[in-house]
Amino acid sequence: MEKKDGTKFRNPNIYKKTITVLLIIIIMPMSAAFGIVAAYISDASYVDTANFMGNLKLTTYIYDKDGNFIESLHGVENREYINIKNIQKHTRNAFIAIEDERFLKHSGIDIRRIFGALYADLKSGRYDQGASTITQQLIKNTILTRKKEMKRKIQEAYLALKIESELSKDEILEYYLNTIYLGGNAYGLQAASQYYFSKDASELSLAESALIAGLTQSPSKYNPYLNGDSPEVYKNRQLTVLSKMLELEMITQEEYEKAKLEELNFKKRDSNSKIKYPWFMDAVIRSITTDLKAEYRYEEDEIIQLIYGGGLKIYTTLDPKVQDIVDKSVDDPKYYPQLKKDVAVWGKDAIIQPQAAVVINDYKTGQVRAVSGGRGEQPFRSQNRATDPTFARQPGSAMKPIAVYGPAFDLGYSTGSVIDDSPFNSYEASLAAGWPKEGPKNHDGRYRGLTTIREGVKWSSNVMAAKLILEIGNDASTEYIEKFGISTLVLSGSSNDLGPAKALGGLTKGVTPLEMSGAYGVFGNGGTYIEPILYTRVEDSDGNILLQKEQQKHEVISPQAAYMTIDVLKEVVNGGTGSAVKSKGNFTSSASAGKTGTTEKGADAYFAGLTPYYCGVIWMGHDKPSISINAKSTETAWMWGDIMRQIHTGLETKDFEMPEGLVTVKVCRDSGKLPTELCLKDPRGSRVIEELFTEDNVPYDTCKTHVSIKVDMFTGRPVNEFFYPFFTEEKIYIKRYQPVDDRVEDYEYQIPNELNDMGY
């Protein structure tokens, strides 16, 4: 609209409305934000500043598979309180320097650190960065949840300001130094001083104080007891603390140099605080730690604090009866080969050698009933040989059912399928990169010739496993191994497990008894993998479910393939390489099936097997992999049989149930085909046997391996039908597509070379 002079009218209402809308746009989000912050603050926990330590009096209780109490992990009871007056100035300053250098100046929150952390959070899209002051850490350790979210950070900041207005700096620091987690089972400065140096905190030197203060960031990472082979890890951290103290002028250059050169004398933890079933407890704690990280994004050291002082109820799968039997057996010296004195103990803790690890798994449920991670007295939370992937060791032939035989049965092979146990021919050699031209040798030096899979498994034929993986394919084997639950395969890089060596257990890293127990459980579960678990649920101090264990379950092989694997593994304990299960372990009360495994030069020995009730896996070897214990299959099979005999006492005698879809068929053991009269006339006697086949894979063709040739009884040369019959005889031979030499045991029964040359 225009005025008479041509100029436009300016409507003041438009400006007012525009300004009003803009103000609403700005004010409403701010009001909402302030409202959210106010709600968070009003919801913040009530702080009793006179009773910080009371907030920590929460004991974690651990229960067995039946819900019976078996162990408690204490919070405040594992902590010795120390007054700030008894803590030296250099000790206090060490913590302030590395954790909160402006502690004496701020009012509970450090604005500079907050903006730095906020920038990093916004950049990453996550609330991960730490800007916590000592006051905020005290709140985190005693009051609030450790979950990384904005609500907790707002409440933490509010409470920090509140506490700073009610307590002195000395009081805040005193509470902090008595609540902080510092590794192992040490809560608070006094407990840590005893744990690392067996002395009172008031006696700590500057160097010792710097080491302990440096643990706050990651007690597990910098723990000297866990870095015996890498002292530079904790030493560098100690120097970081000392350098920070020097930078802040808390110490002089002379004090810095003296502390830098001081030798740290660590003393072993107190052995009076023994944990019942320490190896199982360790495995449970590791499992819960992994799951809490995944579920709540907790950090490891926060989790340890929660476990030891959070008042949790942990319901495990442990069977005390089975665990007691396992512990007693593992500590019995009769199973172990004697070593020379210079290697019979090992490491700074003089741990007895050889070592062993055992896992017993109720494979129908996947619930682990017993774990032993080692033999003899060892500190709690030591390296767990049964479950720790960093201690994975070579399984040897115990890998064959997982990498080769189970997959082969699933792909259509039968227990009567025949493989030539003989040196590689040129074609086989061309496929077998990494092996000698003639292929791997058998452990007993023999070549048995045409052999069924059943016999090959019984005698642990390396040649058969090697040839079979070439037939089913490396890639297929790898896929099956992963479906069996083995997580330690290396599938990239210059050193990897993509080649055929995995058929014989030649893995880059190895396996753990825990994962092997899950893999062998597949055979008892009709081909289904059920993840081994150590606990079923974890409740918080209020009875709320913190973790409910979810298990992986998936089909790996068919029920028929699983049963055929069990059926051939029975041969191993019934007179094969694992016969010590019965002959020395005296385990005959139930059906059993298993596989031995020894590595080159006897460095590692495995036995993995199952019954209708349990799966059990045993490893034996030296803590230093390069040291041979001259292991044989006898020791592990013997221990396995002894353990199984005891834990099956009182159980009903059972056999494995054969699924539908399998039939027993008479075949020739040299061809795996339907027998002919010639198979009965073999000079070694009848070659007819019964083997398992799936109904859709029953052989219909007859044996072509056995052939009959009429020869002159004087010259041995073949004759035709017109030759005088009184001077002829019938010879039964086996015919190979690729003849073998006299190193192979059935060489004398194959068609002689001169007859081969004549076209027979």
KASULKA-V436821 format. One record per backbone hydrogen bond with DSSP energy under -1.0 kcal/mol. NH is the residue of the N-H (numbers start at 1). CO is the residue of the C=O. Records with the same first field share a line. If there is no record, write none. Layout:
NH->CO ; CO
//
This chain:
3->7
6->3
9->1
14->11
16->12
17->13
18->14
19->15
20->16
21->17
22->18
23->19
24->20
25->21
26->22
27->23
28->24
30->26
31->27
32->28
33->29
34->30
35->31
36->32
37->33
38->34
39->35
40->36
41->37
42->38
43->39
44->41
51->48
55->52
56->53
57->54
58->56
60->73
61->312
62->71
63->314
64->68
65->318
67->64
70->62
71->62
73->60
78->75
79->76
86->83
87->84
92->88
93->89
94->90
95->91
96->92
97->93
98->94
99->95
100->96
103->100
105->102
106->102
114->110
115->111
116->112
117->113
118->114
119->115
120->116
121->117
122->118
123->119
124->120
125->121
126->121
137->133
138->134
139->135
140->136
141->137
142->138
143->139
144->139
149->147
153->149
154->150
155->151
156->152
157->153
158->154
159->155
160->156
161->157
162->158
163->159
164->160
165->161
166->163
167->163
172->168
173->169
174->170
175->171
176->172
177->173
179->176
180->176
182->186
186->183
188->180
189->177
192->188
193->189
194->190
195->191
196->192
197->193
198->194
203->200
204->201
209->205
210->206
211->207
212->208
213->209
214->210
215->212
216->213
222->218
226->223
227->224
230->227
233->230
235->231
236->232
237->233
238->234
239->235
240->236
241->237
242->238
243->239
244->240
245->241
246->242
247->243
248->244
249->246
250->245
256->252
257->253
258->254
259->255
260->256
261->257
267->196
274->272
281->277
282->278
283->279
284->280
285->281
286->282
287->283
288->284
289->285
290->286
291->287
292->288
293->289
294->290
295->291
296->292
297->293
298->292
303->299
304->300
305->301
306->302
307->303
308->304
309->305
310->306
313->539
314->61
315->537
316->63
317->534
319->369
323->319
324->320
325->321
326->322
327->323
328->324
329->325
330->326
331->327
332->329
335->332
336->333
343->340
346->351
350->347
351->346
353->344
355->621
357->619
358->372
359->617
360->370
361->615
362->367
363->361
365->362
366->362
367->362
368->533
369->360
370->360
372->358
382->379
385->373
388->384
391->388
392->389
393->511
398->395
399->396
400->397
403->399
404->400
405->400
406->401
408->404
409->405
410->406
411->407
412->409
413->408
415->692
417->414
419->451
421->449
422->420
424->438
429->425
430->426
433->431
435->432
439->436
445->442
449->421
451->419
453->417
454->415
456->452
457->453
458->454
459->455
460->457
461->456
465->461
466->462
467->463
468->464
469->465
470->466
471->467
472->468
473->469
477->473
478->474
479->475
480->476
481->477
482->478
483->479
484->480
485->482
486->481
497->490
503->500
504->501
505->502
506->501
507->505
511->393
514->386
516->512
517->513
518->514
519->515
520->516
521->517
522->519
525->521
527->522
529->554
531->552
533->366
536->315
537->315
538->547
539->313
540->544
543->540
546->538
547->538
549->536
554->529
556->527
557->527
562->558
563->559
564->560
565->561
566->562
567->563
568->564
569->565
570->566
574->570
577->458
578->572
579->576
581->578
582->579
583->579
584->580
585->580
587->581
588->586
591->654
593->610
594->569
595->608
597->606
599->604
602->599
605->620
606->597
607->618
608->595
609->616
610->593
611->614
615->361
616->609
617->359
618->607
619->357
620->605
621->355
627->624
629->602
631->602
637->633
638->634
639->635
640->636
641->637
642->638
643->639
644->640
645->641
646->642
647->643
648->644
649->646
651->648
663->693
665->691
667->689
668->673
669->687
672->668
674->701
681->677
685->682
687->679
689->667
691->665
693->663
695->661
697->694
703->674
707->733
709->731
711->729
712->717
713->727
716->712
719->710
723->720
727->724
728->725
729->711
731->709
733->707
734->749
735->705
744->741
745->447
747->744
749->746
750->747
751->734
756->752
757->753
759->756
760->755
//
